[in-house]
Amino acid sequence: MARYNKYRWWWLLLVSAMLPNLSGNARELEEATAKAALAFNFARYVEWPQVTGQLQICSLGGEELGRAFAKLQGRSIREQNIVVHSLEIGDPAGNCDLLFIDIRERSQIALLLDQLRESPILTIGELPDFNDYGGIIRLFREGDKFRFSVNLGVAREAGLFISARLLQLARQVIE
Amino acid sequence: MRVFLMHPSLTVALALLSGWMLTSPALGRDSDIPLEMSLEELLDIEVTSVSKRPQSLSDTAAAIHVISNDDIRHSGVTNIPDALRMAPGIQVVRIDSNKWAVTSRGFNGRFANKLLVLIDGRTIYSPTFSGVYWEVNDLVLEDVERIEVIRGPGATVWGANAVNGVINIITKHTADTQGSHLSLASGSQERGLLNARYGTRLGEGSYGRLSLKAFTRDESNLVDGGHANDQWRGFSAGFRLDSQLGPADSLTVQGDINHRTIDQFQQIPLLTIPFQDRVKNEAELDGMNLLARWTHSESADSVWTAQVYLDRFERDEYILGERRNTLDLDINHNFKLSGGHEIGWGLGYRYTDDDFESTPFVFASPDDRDADLFSAFIQDQISLVPDTLDITLGSKFENNDYSGFEFQPSIRATLHLNEGNMLWAAVSRAVRTPSRAEHDFTLLTAVLPPGGPVNPYPIAVSVFGQGSDDFGSEKVVAYELGYRGAPFNDLTLDLATFYNEYSDLRAFAFGIPQLANPPAPARLDTRFSNETSGRTYGLELAATWQASNDLRLDLSYSYTETDIDWPNVPDITQNTSAPRNLVSLRSRWRISEDLNADAWLRYTDEIETYHTTEPPYLFKIKAFTELDLRLAWQANKQLELSLVGQNLLHGHHQEYVQEAYILPTEVERSFYVQAALSF
């Protein structure tokens, strides 16, 4: 019996470790998947000045992000078929309709956003100062959940129309 | 016999555990994107992050390991050197409450001279004795973004003294430290620890922060009993500003001012009877620095960086007083050329002037000196087979006032096997340039009383270490081969092997003893000379297993063999050889949304070190295993409470003995509680 008591602690630890897993899985998403899902949803609430039948969605980041975005290929939003592109730093981004920027190099992001300014591209990124550089949607975390802010002034310059529903959900709207 | 059988409950638990891990949804990385979810639903969902290697580092042809801010937080460490215990191949031992010996791939000592350390591009490697004063260079750990630990020569880019490794401590961009953060801790060894930070947006693209750290740490115990009188206390205050001047230009200005008091209990050699004495004293250490860095991106493929810093350092110690000013200028340019070339080049200049207050124990001649260091580097990364085979060729060229011209070339290659798996190889040369002490100091190392185990003669003998202008650089040629990748979905592996061939290593050449009138001791001079050669080889492994969303395991292991051809007396300022085996195993377990439990098990193999005045002179430090535990509770969005236990397996254990002056001490089991408030 003495030995049993010795191991009982491990038992309790292991069982308690499993509890949150058995109950709470449905409400969890892996980061890259969540980002791709968010990008898809943002695109539903944005209207581009020209409709071509195709929506070019670009991701600039690691392999994992690229894999998650690749799953959007072939889907459609308002009868526009999604075409996915995985970019690397330095690749031209002028033909994207939506560009998700998930790299760490600030100077590269600032430069890229400056080049894309006034182009009808919905830029999404995670830097705290993303909106400062002319990025349109900045994602950030509150605890384990995503939040976002919108730079509406830049969106207007770019000729993008962002629906009121999206703006309502934003934590902050910068004019 | 029951001993060999697993208890039924444990068997069941293990079966459940393995079943849970195999079926856990975290492992299904290829999960579909829930396109049916609305934006509202997405914003309400919990997002989990799997550990990622920074993209820019995963392609590097070097043994590189990154300690992230998260790693530091979960480890419960309160200072930089203890954080370095997480990296493979790095030997960290505590000398006493306020001193460490930290090295990479062998040659450890209070002044481990083959490891270069930089904080945000500013060197903290002291040219006085060639080493790092870890007790001075301690930051607000919450401000550290990551610590890049590179084993093996990094001299081609970072310059001299990056012989066995480079550590880059990188602090966060100010946009990432917005708001206020306050943490308070108190415990049995960490008597008081305060960290405070305030970050704010100053304008469009401009952010700033102020940080403050204050602490007081209790003394430890001497190995032979009694108090070690090695309390450590101090404060630092720092600021950083980041400003995006335009789309292509950004500016960072940062600086800090710090003060430390270290108490010491030193064994001091005396030239009169009783030839040595134990002295309690207090050393005052002050530093300040100011750095500005400007980055200009001509395009995504061409980036210029210019950096300038000023550093002032003062150290008032019983055995020596030191003042040092350093000015450093650096320009770097990285650009791409057609044909798959990525070129980096840079120019640097460093000026340092010092001023020493000599004592009978440490005598500097001249007592003040300035020194210039000119440097240039160029390297070309050539993509031979795009996305598959890269070769990088380069060299650093330096001219310093102590050993003159030095060149430090390297050739590195990476081979990408498939997505996420790569092999790398490197051959490089690096030098450790002479310190000010090795050229200009006379050090009273020991006075050996008559008739002791090391001095059979009837008269006392004083031993002096004598600097010499002839002392040159120590050199290494290193051969490295490594693999990095993710053989399975949730397992990342990093394996590095090395063979280092050293020449002109430091040794001591003995002069002829000069007799004096007893009881005045005879004098024996030893001169620094480059007489030794040797080799080390070994392997290092780092593995991370994301067992589930809630459980992550990090293992690091290193094996090192040391084979040095010492002439007659080894370099007593260092381990005779590296610890053969080093292990660190960490687990990070999210028990629930607001409860985390972390465990950290470490093993350090036995070593031998010398002490010049304390019998038995050669100390065998036993292998030790230690455990840290941390339990953290996120009480609400603002407040986190944590309880940390350090070195829990033993009441006390010895990790090291410094080569002189400092008496052998022990590291004690300790606890602290911390409250961290973010608002």
Chai-1 contact restraints between the chains, C-beta under 6 A:
chainA,res_idxA,chainB,res_idxB,connection_type,confidence,min_distance_angstrom,max_distance_angstrom,comment,restraint_id
A,R3,B,H7,contact,1.0,0.0,6.0,A-B,restraint_1
A,Y7,B,H7,contact,1.0,0.0,6.0,A-B,restraint_2
A,Y7,B,S9,contact,1.0,0.0,6.0,A-B,restraint_3
A,Y7,B,L10,contact,1.0,0.0,6.0,A-B,restraint_4
A,W11,B,S9,contact,1.0,0.0,6.0,A-B,restraint_5
A,W11,B,A13,contact,1.0,0.0,6.0,A-B,restraint_6
A,L14,B,A13,contact,1.0,0.0,6.0,A-B,restraint_7
A,L14,B,L17,contact,1.0,0.0,6.0,A-B,restraint_8
A,M18,B,W20,contact,1.0,0.0,6.0,A-B,restraint_9
A,P20,B,S592,contact,1.0,0.0,6.0,A-B,restraint_10
A,N25,B,P25,contact,1.0,0.0,6.0,A-B,restraint_11
A,R27,B,I45,contact,1.0,0.0,6.0,A-B,restraint_12
A,R27,B,E46,contact,1.0,0.0,6.0,A-B,restraint_13
A,E28,B,E46,contact,1.0,0.0,6.0,A-B,restraint_14
A,E28,B,T48,contact,1.0,0.0,6.0,A-B,restraint_15
A,L29,B,I45,contact,1.0,0.0,6.0,A-B,restraint_16
A,L29,B,V47,contact,1.0,0.0,6.0,A-B,restraint_17
A,E30,B,T48,contact,1.0,0.0,6.0,A-B,restraint_18
A,E31,B,V47,contact,1.0,0.0,6.0,A-B,restraint_19
A,E31,B,S49,contact,1.0,0.0,6.0,A-B,restraint_20
A,T33,B,I33,contact,1.0,0.0,6.0,A-B,restraint_21
A,A34,B,V47,contact,1.0,0.0,6.0,A-B,restraint_22
A,A36,B,I33,contact,1.0,0.0,6.0,A-B,restraint_23
A,A37,B,I33,contact,1.0,0.0,6.0,A-B,restraint_24
A,A37,B,P34,contact,1.0,0.0,6.0,A-B,restraint_25
A,A37,B,L42,contact,1.0,0.0,6.0,A-B,restraint_26
A,L38,B,L42,contact,1.0,0.0,6.0,A-B,restraint_27
A,N41,B,L39,contact,1.0,0.0,6.0,A-B,restraint_28
A,N41,B,L42,contact,1.0,0.0,6.0,A-B,restraint_29
A,G62,B,Q55,contact,1.0,0.0,6.0,A-B,restraint_30
A,K71,B,I33,contact,1.0,0.0,6.0,A-B,restraint_31
A,I89,B,A300,contact,1.0,0.0,6.0,A-B,restraint_32
A,G90,B,A300,contact,1.0,0.0,6.0,A-B,restraint_33
A,G90,B,D301,contact,1.0,0.0,6.0,A-B,restraint_34
A,S107,B,S250,contact,1.0,0.0,6.0,A-B,restraint_35
A,S107,B,T295,contact,1.0,0.0,6.0,A-B,restraint_36
A,S107,B,S297,contact,1.0,0.0,6.0,A-B,restraint_37
A,Q108,B,A300,contact,1.0,0.0,6.0,A-B,restraint_38
A,A110,B,Q244,contact,1.0,0.0,6.0,A-B,restraint_39
A,A110,B,P247,contact,1.0,0.0,6.0,A-B,restraint_40
A,L111,B,P247,contact,1.0,0.0,6.0,A-B,restraint_41
A,L111,B,A248,contact,1.0,0.0,6.0,A-B,restraint_42
A,L111,B,S297,contact,1.0,0.0,6.0,A-B,restraint_43
A,D114,B,P247,contact,1.0,0.0,6.0,A-B,restraint_44
A,P128,B,A175,contact,1.0,0.0,6.0,A-B,restraint_45
A,P128,B,D176,contact,1.0,0.0,6.0,A-B,restraint_46
A,D129,B,A175,contact,1.0,0.0,6.0,A-B,restraint_47
A,D132,B,E204,contact,1.0,0.0,6.0,A-B,restraint_48
A,D132,B,G205,contact,1.0,0.0,6.0,A-B,restraint_49
A,D144,B,E46,contact,1.0,0.0,6.0,A-B,restraint_50
A,D144,B,V47,contact,1.0,0.0,6.0,A-B,restraint_51
A,F146,B,V47,contact,1.0,0.0,6.0,A-B,restraint_52
